[in-house]
Amino acid sequence: MGVMRDFNRDQLGFIERTRKEYGDIVWMRFLYVPALFLYHPDEVEYVLVTNAKNFIKSMSLRSNFFQRLVGNGLLTSQGEEWKRQRRLSQPAFHRERVASYGQVMVDYTKRLTAKWIEGENRDVHPDMMRLTLEIVVQCLFSADVSTDVDEVGATLKELVKPFASQATLGWILNNRLPTPAHRRFHALAKKIDKVVYRIISEHRGSGEDRGDLLSMLLAARDEDGSQMSDRQLRDEVMTLFLAGHETTALTLAWSWYLLGKHPEAEQKFHAELDEVLSGRAPTMADLPRLKFTEQIAKECMRLYPPAFGLGREAIHDCDIGGYRVPQGTQVFMFQWATQRDARFYDQPNEFRPERWTEDFIEHLPKYAYFPFGGGPRVCIGASFAMMEIILCLATIGQKFRLEIDRDHPVSIYPAMSLRPKDGIKVVVRARRVE
C-alpha cells in the first residue's frame, strides 16, 4: 500500500524520484498488479514501435470509468477492431481536410479576445478550454453551440476528476461498485451522450456533407461496404472531444504561463508575429514562417505534456532491456520524466524554445520526445492539434501580452492530464505595434 499512497499523493514527484533512485527500468506492484516503469527512449520505442503487436492498452484505459467515457473508440479499441476504426477515421484527418479548419481556429480565437479589456485579470485556463471546445465542436459538427459550451465544458471538467485517484482502493471500488461517486460519474456521462447523439442524429438525417469531421466519419465505408454505427460514432466523437479539446487547451494555457515567466522568449515571439503578419490575422500559409511560435509549442509540450504518461499491457512474455517481462505486466512510460532527462536535454527543466533546431531534432533520440505517443497508435489528430496551437498563439499574441499575476500561485493537478490546479491568472495588456 505504501507505493500506492506515494503515487497517488504526488504522482509526478514519485515518477521522477523512482527514475533517479532506481534507473531506467523499475519494477513495481500496485495491489496485485505487476508493473514496469520505463524511462529510456530505447525501451519506449520497443514498446510503442518495435514490438507494438505484443502490447495492448493498459488496465487503466480499460477501467469502467474510462470505457464509459470514451467507449470503444480509437483510444481504447484493440486488434482488428482498432484497425477498422483507424481506416474509417483516417480520411477525416487528411492534410487537405485539416487545413480547411485553419480559418475556424482563427475566427473563434478573435471572437474570444474581442471582449478582452486592457488591465483586466483573467484565468487563461478556462478561457483556453472554452476556445478549444468551441473550435472542436465547430470542426467536428459544423455546429455553433456557444450557448451549451459552458455546461459541456463544466461536465467534462467533472468527468476527468476521478482519474486523479487512479491506483487507489477508492478508484477500484468506485469503478466496480454502485457508490455515490460511481453513480455521479455515469450521470455526467449521460449528459454528454445526450448532446452527442442528438447531433449525430441530425447529421445522419440530413445526409449532407457539411465539411466537418462527423460528415467524413458518417460517409466512411470499409472495404466490405460497412460504416460506423451511431455507438461507434459516439465513441469516436467522445475521443476527439477529449483529445482535441482538453489537451490543446492545456498546451495553450501552459504556453501563456511560460511566456509570461520568460520575457526574452515573449519578446522574440512578438517580434516574429510582427515580422511575419504585419498586423493581419494569421493563416495556414503563415505556418512555415512561424518557426519560433512552433518551437514554443514544442517546448511547452516537452515541459508540460498534456498526457504525462502512457500505459500498455504485455499480452505475451517478452524481454525489455534484458529483463523477462511476463504476460499481463502493466508497462508505463512517462513523457514527464523522459522529456526532462538531462541526458537528452541541456538545462532540462528550463524553458528554452530555441533548442528546437533542425540539428537538435536530428540528433535527439526519437522517443526522448513523444507528446503524441508513437508507433501505429500515434495520435491521429497530431497535425490538427499543432496547427490549432500555433494559430491560436499567433492570433492572441499579435494583439495582447498576457502578464502573469504574481500573487496567484500556479501548481499542477495531474488528473488524466496536466491541469493547472487553481488556474493561471494573467493581466491582459494590449500590444501597441509600431
C-alpha positions, -999 to +999 in steps of 0.1 A: +000+000+000+030+023+005+037+026-032+001+033-040-002+060-013+030+077-025+020+075-062-015+090-055-002+117-032+025+131-056+023+113-090+049+135-108+073+136-079+070+099-074+077+093-112+108+114-111+122+100-078+118+065-090+139+071-120+166+089-101+168+062-074+164+030-095+173+038-131+156+034-165+137+001-158+119-002-125+096-030-112+065-020-092+034-036-078+001-019-074-020-042-052-020-075-071-008-060-104+028-062-115+040-030-133+071-019-151+082+018-154+103+026-185+122+058-188+148+054-216+138+062-253+151+028-264+126+009-242+098+033-251+104+027-288+105-011-282+070-010-266+054+016-289+070+006-323+094-024-325+072-049-307+039-029-307+019-060-316+027-076-282+011-047-262-025-036-257-038-006-238-032-007-201-058-017-174-064+020-166-078+026-201-100-005-197-115+007-164-152+011-161-149+049-159-127+052-190-148+028-210-179+047-201-163+080-211-148+071-245-163+037-252-145+016-278-131+045-299-096+048-313-081+054-279-093+022-264-102-003-291-078-032-299-067-055-327-087-058-358-115-036-344-090-008-339-075-012-374-110-009-389-118+022-369-085+037-379-091+030-416-126+046-413-113+077-394-082+084-414-098+103-443-112+128-418-077+138-409-061+141-443-039+171-447-063+190-470-093+184-447-073+195-416-061+226-434-096+237-441-102+243-404-075+269-400-099+298-406-123+284-380-095+284-354-085+320-361-121+333-362-131+317-329-099+330-312-106+365-324-142+362-311-128+351-277-105+381-274-128+407-288-142+413-253-108+414-235-101+447-218-068+463-211-057+457-175-083+431-166-074+400-147-083+367-164-078+330-158-065+317-192-071+280-184-110+282-186-105+307-215-085+283-235-108+254-225-138+273-238-119+283-270-108+248-280-141+233-271-159+258-294-133+250-322-135+212-319-173+214-319-174+235-350-148+213-368-165+181-356-201+191-362-203+224-381-223+235-351-221+266-331-230+255-296-218+286-277-249+285-255-241+249-245-203+252-243-201+263-206-223+234-195-205+208-217-171+222-205-181+221-169-194+185-173-161+173-190-142+190-162-160+170-136-157+138-156-119+138-155-116+145-118-118+109-106-088+099-127-065+118-103-071+089-078-060+060-101-041+032-084-060+036-052-085+013-035-112+040-038-106+042-075-111+004-079-143+004-057-158+034-074-153+017-108-168-016-098-195-008-072-226+015-073-211+040-049-222+077-050-191+086-070-199+058-095-235+069-100-224+106-103-198+097-130-223+078-151-250+106-147-224+131-160-216+108-189-252+106-199-254+144-201-226+144-227-242+114-246-275+133-250-257+162-268-236+139-290-263+115-301-286+144-309-261+160-333-253+126-348-290+120-355-293+155-371-263+148-394-274+113-404-309+126-411-297+154-434-274+132-454-253+162-465-216+167-462-212+198-441-174+198-444-169+187-409-153+156-393-185+140-384-197+142-421-165+124-431-170+097-404-206+092-415-196+089-451-167+065-445-171+030-458-149+000-450-136-025-476-168-046-472-191-015-475-199-013-438-199+020-419-199+032-384-229+027-361-242+055-340-225+040-310-192+038-328-196+074-340-204+084-304-172+067-291-150+084-318-166+118-311-160+115-274-124+105-280-120+136-302-137+158-277-111+149-251-081+146-273-090+176-294-102+199-267-085+195-233-050+186-244-048+215-268-063+239-243-037+228-217-008+234-241-021+269-248-026+277-211+008+264-201+024+283-231+010+316-218+023+308-184+058+300-197+059+331-219+048+352-190+076+339-169+102+344-196+101+379-211+130+373-235+112+345-252+080+365-252+097+394-269+111+371-296+076+356-300+061+390-306+089+401-329+082+371-351+045+378-352+051+414-362+075+405-389+055+376-404+020+390-400+024+428-402-008+433-383-031+410-402-046+377-389-026+346-394-035+320-420-024+285-429+001+299-453+019+316-425+027+283-406+060+276-422+073+311-412+061+310-376+090+289-366+096+303-331+059+300-324+061+263-333+092+260-311+072+275-282+045+248-287+071+220-288+089+232-257+057+236-238+047+201-246+081+189-235+079+205-201+041+202-196+030+172-218-008+171-216-007+133-213+021+128-189+022+090-191+013+061-214+003+026-204+004-007-221-001-044-211+021-072-224+000-100-240+029-124-243+061-129-224+089-107-238+123-092-230+127-055-223+162-041-216+175-076-206+146-083-182+120-110-187+086-094-188+057-118-181+024-117-199-001-094-181+026-069-169+014-033-169+041-012-187+042+026-181+062+052-200+063+088-188+067+118-210+070+139-179+103+122-169+119+113-202+113+147-217+130+163-187+161+140-188+194+157-187+209+130-209+189+143-238+183+180-229+206+207-217+191+225-188+162+201-189+139+220-165+144+253-183+120+268-209+142+272-240+122+271-272+152+279-293+166+245-286+143+230-312+166+235-342+167+210-371+201+198-359+189+193-324+159+173-336+181+152-359+203+141-330+176+137-304+167+100-298+133+097-314+114+086-282+131+111-260+101+133-271+067+117-275+039+141-265+016+125-291+026+089-283+041+069-311+041+039-334+009+026-351-012+042-324+003+077-326-024+104-321-044+107-353-051+144-346-015+155-340-013+177-371-047+192-362-035+200-327-002+216-338-020+238-363-045+249-337-019+257-311+002+278-334-027+297-350-043+304-316-010+315-301-003+338-331-038+353-331-038+362-294-001+371-292-004+396-321-029+417-301-020+410-264+006+403-238-006+381-210+012+393-179+014+366-152-004+376-119+025+372-095+001+370-065-016+339-078+002+306-071+003+281-100+005+243-093-001+211-113-031+188-108-024+155-127-059+141-135-055+121-167-038+153-180-016+180-165-041+207-154-032+239-135-048+232-101-062+267-094-059+281-129-034+305-145-043+341-137-030+368-160-033+406-166-043+415-201-021+440-218-029+453-252+001+454-275+008+486-295+027+475-325+047+503-342 
